[in-house]
Amino acid sequence: MVKVFRCPARHGYAVEVSPFIANRLACSASQYYGIVGCGSLLVLDVTETDIHLLRRWEWGDGLFDVSWSETNEHVLVAGGGDGSLQLWDTTNQNAPLRVVKEHTQEVYSVDWSQTRGENLIVSGSWDQTIKVWDAALGQSLTTLRGHEGVVYSTIWSPHIPGCFASVSGDGTLRVWDVKRAACRLAVPAHQAEILTCDWCKYDQNIIATGSVDCSVYIWDLRNVRHPVNQLLGHTYAIRRLKFCPFSRSLVASCSYDFTVRFWDYSRDPPLLDTVEHHSEFVCGLDFNLHIPNQVVDCSWDETVKIYTPPCLSAATP
Protein backbone atom coordinates (compact mmCIF):
# COMPACT_ATOMS: atom_id res chain seq x y z
CA MET A 1 0.00 0.00 0.00
CA VAL A 2 1.31 3.43 -0.99
CA LYS A 3 0.15 6.41 1.08
CA VAL A 4 0.16 9.71 -0.77
CA PHE A 5 0.12 13.33 0.39
CA ARG A 6 -0.46 15.99 -2.24
CA CYS A 7 0.73 19.57 -1.92
CA PRO A 8 -0.45 21.52 -4.98
CA ALA A 9 1.97 24.05 -6.49
CA ARG A 10 4.82 22.86 -4.23
CA HIS A 11 7.61 20.71 -5.62
CA GLY A 12 9.31 18.42 -3.11
CA TYR A 13 13.05 18.74 -2.52
CA ALA A 14 13.76 16.81 0.68
CA VAL A 15 11.97 14.60 3.18
CA GLU A 16 13.08 13.24 6.55
CA VAL A 17 11.39 11.02 9.14
CA SER A 18 11.50 12.21 12.74
CA PRO A 19 14.14 10.42 14.87
CA PHE A 20 11.67 10.51 17.78
CA ILE A 21 8.18 9.92 16.34
CA ALA A 22 7.66 6.96 14.02
CA ASN A 23 4.69 8.43 12.16
CA ARG A 24 6.02 11.97 11.68
CA LEU A 25 8.02 13.39 8.81
CA ALA A 26 9.05 16.75 7.40
CA CYS A 27 9.20 17.85 3.76
CA SER A 28 10.83 20.95 2.32
CA ALA A 29 9.23 22.10 -0.92
CA SER A 30 9.42 25.00 -3.33
CA GLN A 31 7.17 26.90 -5.69
CA TYR A 32 7.91 26.88 -9.43
CA TYR A 33 10.43 24.01 -9.07
CA GLY A 34 12.65 26.11 -6.82
CA ILE A 35 13.69 28.43 -9.63
CA VAL A 36 11.65 31.40 -8.39
CA GLY A 37 8.92 31.91 -5.82
CA CYS A 38 8.52 30.92 -2.18
CA GLY A 39 8.98 27.73 -0.21
CA SER A 40 6.97 25.63 2.21
CA LEU A 41 8.01 23.46 5.13
CA LEU A 42 5.50 20.71 5.85
CA VAL A 43 5.27 18.51 8.94
CA LEU A 44 3.15 15.43 8.23
CA ASP A 45 1.66 12.78 10.50
CA VAL A 46 0.90 9.32 9.15
CA THR A 47 -2.14 7.31 10.21
CA GLU A 48 -3.08 3.74 9.32
CA THR A 49 -4.85 4.93 6.20
CA ASP A 50 -3.64 8.43 5.35
CA ILE A 51 -1.15 11.28 5.73
CA HIS A 52 -2.29 14.45 7.53
CA LEU A 53 -0.79 17.93 7.63
CA LEU A 54 0.29 18.88 11.17
CA ARG A 55 2.13 22.13 10.35
CA ARG A 56 2.81 24.21 7.28
CA TRP A 57 5.11 27.21 7.29
CA GLU A 58 5.78 29.52 4.35
CA TRP A 59 9.13 31.08 3.50
CA GLY A 60 9.94 33.86 1.06
CA ASP A 61 12.33 31.73 -1.00
CA GLY A 62 12.60 28.08 -1.99
CA LEU A 63 13.42 25.51 0.70
CA PHE A 64 15.85 22.83 -0.45
CA ASP A 65 16.65 20.66 2.56
CA VAL A 66 15.39 19.81 6.04
CA SER A 67 16.79 17.98 9.07
CA TRP A 68 15.27 17.13 12.45
CA SER A 69 16.98 17.93 15.73
CA GLU A 70 18.53 14.89 17.37
CA THR A 71 17.81 16.26 20.87
CA ASN A 72 14.38 17.92 20.65
CA GLU A 73 11.45 16.17 18.98
CA HIS A 74 9.76 19.48 18.09
CA VAL A 75 12.65 21.26 16.38
CA LEU A 76 13.92 21.11 12.80
CA VAL A 77 16.17 23.15 10.54
CA ALA A 78 15.65 24.07 6.89
CA GLY A 79 17.92 25.58 4.23
CA GLY A 80 16.69 28.28 1.87
CA GLY A 81 17.39 29.72 -1.53
CA ASP A 82 18.04 33.11 0.07
CA GLY A 83 21.15 31.77 1.84
CA SER A 84 19.36 31.37 5.17
CA LEU A 85 18.95 28.59 7.71
CA GLN A 86 15.74 28.65 9.74
CA LEU A 87 15.06 26.86 13.00
CA TRP A 88 11.39 25.81 13.33
CA ASP A 89 9.36 24.40 16.24
CA THR A 90 6.24 22.29 15.69
CA THR A 91 4.68 23.79 18.83
CA ASN A 92 4.93 27.26 17.26
CA GLN A 93 2.58 27.85 14.35
CA ASN A 94 3.98 31.24 13.46
CA ALA A 95 7.52 32.44 12.86
CA PRO A 96 10.73 30.40 13.05
CA LEU A 97 12.61 30.34 16.34
CA ARG A 98 15.72 31.71 14.66
CA VAL A 99 16.95 32.73 11.21
CA VAL A 100 20.60 33.12 10.24
CA LYS A 101 21.92 34.25 6.90
CA GLU A 102 25.66 33.99 6.41
CA HIS A 103 25.73 32.07 3.13
CA THR A 104 25.63 34.32 0.08
CA GLN A 105 23.83 31.86 -2.19
CA GLU A 106 21.36 28.96 -1.91
CA VAL A 107 21.69 26.62 1.08
CA TYR A 108 21.26 23.24 -0.58
CA SER A 109 22.08 20.96 2.36
CA VAL A 110 21.50 20.91 6.13
CA ASP A 111 22.19 18.04 8.51
CA TRP A 112 22.00 17.60 12.28
CA SER A 113 24.80 15.64 13.96
CA GLN A 114 23.92 12.24 15.44
CA THR A 115 26.98 11.33 17.48
CA ARG A 116 26.69 11.34 21.26
CA GLY A 117 27.79 14.48 23.04
CA GLU A 118 27.42 16.70 19.98
CA ASN A 119 24.60 18.96 18.90
CA LEU A 120 25.76 20.60 15.70
CA ILE A 121 24.32 21.56 12.33
CA VAL A 122 26.27 21.58 9.07
CA SER A 123 25.19 23.47 5.95
CA GLY A 124 26.44 23.41 2.38
CA SER A 125 25.83 26.16 -0.14
CA TRP A 126 26.08 27.16 -3.76
CA ASP A 127 28.58 29.79 -2.54
CA GLN A 128 31.09 26.87 -2.36
CA THR A 129 31.39 27.09 1.44
CA ILE A 130 30.39 24.82 4.30
CA LYS A 131 29.41 26.18 7.71
CA VAL A 132 29.09 24.47 11.08
CA TRP A 133 26.61 25.85 13.62
CA ASP A 134 25.56 25.23 17.20
CA ALA A 135 22.04 23.91 17.75
CA ALA A 136 20.68 27.37 18.59
CA LEU A 137 21.88 28.75 15.24
CA GLY A 138 24.01 31.47 16.69
CA GLN A 139 26.87 32.85 14.62
CA SER A 140 28.53 30.01 12.67
CA LEU A 141 31.29 28.23 14.56
CA THR A 142 33.46 27.76 11.49
CA THR A 143 33.45 28.23 7.72
CA LEU A 144 35.19 25.58 5.65
CA ARG A 145 36.51 26.21 2.15
CA GLY A 146 38.12 23.85 -0.32
CA HIS A 147 35.47 22.84 -2.83
CA GLU A 148 35.79 24.54 -6.20
CA GLY A 149 32.12 24.16 -7.10
CA VAL A 150 28.64 24.24 -5.63
CA VAL A 151 28.36 22.22 -2.39
CA TYR A 152 25.35 19.98 -2.89
CA SER A 153 25.43 17.68 0.14
CA THR A 154 26.90 17.74 3.66
CA ILE A 155 26.33 14.67 5.86
CA TRP A 156 27.60 14.00 9.39
CA SER A 157 29.29 10.72 10.14
CA PRO A 158 27.01 8.62 12.36
CA HIS A 159 30.15 7.12 13.92
CA ILE A 160 32.92 9.73 14.31
CA PRO A 161 32.35 12.90 16.37
CA GLY A 162 33.20 16.14 14.57
CA CYS A 163 33.41 14.45 11.17
CA PHE A 164 31.26 14.98 8.09
CA ALA A 165 31.40 14.32 4.35
CA SER A 166 30.59 16.71 1.52
CA VAL A 167 30.22 16.46 -2.24
CA SER A 168 30.30 19.15 -4.87
CA GLY A 169 29.98 20.22 -8.44
CA ASP A 170 33.76 19.95 -8.59
CA GLY A 171 33.46 16.14 -8.71
CA THR A 172 35.08 15.52 -5.33
CA LEU A 173 34.05 13.81 -2.13
CA ARG A 174 35.64 15.41 0.92
CA VAL A 175 35.83 14.31 4.55
CA TRP A 176 36.22 17.06 7.14
CA ASP A 177 37.45 17.34 10.72
CA VAL A 178 35.54 20.10 12.51
CA LYS A 179 37.92 20.37 15.46
CA ARG A 180 40.84 21.05 13.14
CA ALA A 181 38.67 22.99 10.68
CA ALA A 182 40.37 21.03 7.93
CA CYS A 183 39.72 18.62 5.10
CA ARG A 184 41.09 15.18 6.05
CA LEU A 185 40.53 13.51 2.69
CA ALA A 186 39.67 14.66 -0.85
CA VAL A 187 38.59 12.02 -3.36
CA PRO A 188 38.11 12.72 -7.10
CA ALA A 189 35.06 10.45 -6.93
CA HIS A 190 33.35 11.18 -10.28
CA GLN A 191 34.27 12.96 -13.48
CA ALA A 192 31.04 14.94 -13.16
CA GLU A 193 29.07 16.90 -10.57
CA ILE A 194 28.21 14.93 -7.42
CA LEU A 195 24.80 15.78 -5.98
CA THR A 196 24.56 13.47 -2.97
CA CYS A 197 26.40 11.28 -0.49
CA ASP A 198 25.61 9.20 2.57
CA TRP A 199 27.45 7.24 5.27
CA CYS A 200 26.89 3.56 5.91
CA LYS A 201 25.20 3.11 9.29
CA TYR A 202 27.26 0.00 10.08
CA ASP A 203 30.76 0.86 8.88
CA GLN A 204 32.50 4.18 9.49
CA ASN A 205 34.68 3.70 6.41
CA ILE A 206 31.92 3.24 3.81
CA ILE A 207 30.39 6.19 1.95
CA ALA A 208 28.18 6.25 -1.16
CA THR A 209 28.22 9.04 -3.76
CA GLY A 210 25.70 9.77 -6.51
CA SER A 211 26.44 11.86 -9.58
CA VAL A 212 24.97 13.48 -12.66
CA ASP A 213 26.86 10.75 -14.55
CA CYS A 214 23.94 8.45 -13.49
CA SER A 215 26.14 6.27 -11.27
CA VAL A 216 26.29 5.46 -7.56
CA TYR A 217 29.77 4.64 -6.26
CA ILE A 218 30.52 2.89 -2.98
CA TRP A 219 33.79 4.01 -1.39
CA ASP A 220 35.97 2.55 1.34
CA LEU A 221 37.84 5.49 2.87
CA ARG A 222 40.80 3.26 3.71
CA ASN A 223 41.49 2.79 -0.01
CA VAL A 224 40.01 5.37 -2.36
CA ARG A 225 41.96 4.51 -5.50
CA HIS A 226 38.93 2.59 -6.79
CA PRO A 227 35.32 2.34 -5.62
CA VAL A 228 34.21 -0.86 -3.88
CA ASN A 229 31.29 -1.08 -6.29
CA GLN A 230 29.60 0.88 -9.07
CA LEU A 231 25.81 0.81 -9.14
CA LEU A 232 24.62 1.45 -12.68
CA GLY A 233 21.07 1.63 -14.00
CA HIS A 234 19.70 5.14 -13.53
CA THR A 235 19.33 7.05 -16.79
CA TYR A 236 19.56 10.58 -15.36
CA ALA A 237 21.32 12.28 -12.44
CA ILE A 238 21.20 10.75 -8.97
CA ARG A 239 19.60 13.35 -6.70
CA ARG A 240 19.74 11.66 -3.28
CA LEU A 241 21.12 8.53 -1.61
CA LYS A 242 20.31 6.84 1.68
CA PHE A 243 21.87 3.81 3.33
CA CYS A 244 19.32 1.53 4.98
CA PRO A 245 19.42 1.66 8.81
CA PHE A 246 18.54 -2.04 9.01
CA SER A 247 20.94 -3.57 6.47
CA ARG A 248 24.69 -3.05 6.13
CA SER A 249 24.87 -3.14 2.34
CA LEU A 250 21.45 -1.88 1.20
CA VAL A 251 21.31 1.55 -0.47
CA ALA A 252 18.39 3.51 -1.92
CA SER A 253 18.79 6.14 -4.63
CA CYS A 254 16.38 8.53 -6.31
CA SER A 255 16.88 10.27 -9.58
CA TYR A 256 15.80 12.76 -12.19
CA ASP A 257 14.74 9.70 -14.21
CA PHE A 258 11.57 9.63 -12.00
CA THR A 259 12.60 6.37 -10.26
CA VAL A 260 13.74 5.16 -6.86
CA ARG A 261 16.10 2.19 -6.94
CA PHE A 262 17.18 -0.22 -4.24
CA TRP A 263 20.59 -1.86 -4.29
CA ASP A 264 22.59 -4.40 -2.32
CA TYR A 265 26.16 -3.50 -3.17
CA SER A 266 27.41 -6.85 -1.82
CA ARG A 267 25.48 -8.74 -4.53
CA ASP A 268 26.09 -9.29 -8.22
CA PRO A 269 24.07 -7.84 -9.85
CA PRO A 270 23.39 -5.29 -7.10
CA LEU A 271 20.04 -3.90 -8.30
CA LEU A 272 17.17 -5.28 -6.20
CA ASP A 273 14.20 -3.21 -7.34
CA THR A 274 13.12 -0.16 -9.33
CA VAL A 275 10.09 1.80 -8.12
CA GLU A 276 8.39 3.96 -10.75
CA HIS A 277 5.54 5.82 -9.10
CA HIS A 278 6.39 9.46 -9.78
CA SER A 279 5.84 11.57 -12.89
CA GLU A 280 8.63 14.09 -12.22
CA PHE A 281 12.12 14.33 -10.68
CA VAL A 282 12.39 12.44 -7.39
CA CYS A 283 14.46 14.64 -5.06
CA GLY A 284 13.78 13.54 -1.47
CA LEU A 285 14.30 10.11 0.08
CA ASP A 286 14.51 8.58 3.54
CA PHE A 287 14.15 5.32 5.44
CA ASN A 288 11.96 5.21 8.54
CA LEU A 289 14.27 4.49 11.49
CA HIS A 290 11.36 3.09 13.50
CA ILE A 291 9.58 0.88 10.94
CA PRO A 292 11.84 -1.59 9.09
CA ASN A 293 11.64 -1.41 5.28
CA GLN A 294 9.36 1.64 5.19
CA VAL A 295 10.51 4.31 2.73
CA VAL A 296 9.35 7.88 2.17
CA ASP A 297 10.10 9.98 -0.90
CA CYS A 298 9.03 13.25 -2.47
CA SER A 299 9.00 14.55 -6.01
CA TRP A 300 8.53 17.59 -8.18
CA ASP A 301 5.15 16.03 -9.07
CA GLU A 302 3.81 17.64 -5.84
CA THR A 303 3.52 14.39 -3.88
CA VAL A 304 5.05 12.73 -0.83
CA LYS A 305 4.75 8.93 -0.85
CA ILE A 306 5.22 6.34 1.90
CA TYR A 307 5.59 2.68 1.00
CA THR A 308 7.44 -0.59 1.48
CA PRO A 309 9.17 -1.57 -1.77
CA PRO A 310 8.50 -5.14 -2.94
CA CYS A 311 12.15 -6.20 -2.64
CA LEU A 312 12.13 -5.26 1.06
CA SER A 313 8.61 -6.41 1.93
CA ALA A 314 9.52 -9.85 0.62
CA ALA A 315 12.31 -10.00 3.16
CA THR A 316 10.15 -8.88 6.09
CA PRO A 317 9.69 -11.67 8.68
Protein Blocks (a to p, Z undefined) as FASTA:
>chain_A
ZZddddehiacfbdcddfkbmkbccddddeehhlgccdddddddddfkbccdfbdcddfb
dcfbdcddfkbfkbccdddfkopacdddfkbmbbcfbdcdfbfbdcfbdcddfbehiacd
ddddfkopacdddfkopadfbdcdhiacdcfbdcddfkbghiacdddfkopacdddfklo
pafbdcdfbgcdcfbdcddfkbmkbccdddfkopacdddfkbckbcfbdcehiabdcfbd
cddfkbfkbccdddfkopacdddfkbccfbfbdcdfbfbdcfbdcddfklghiacdddfk
opacddddfklmmmpZZ
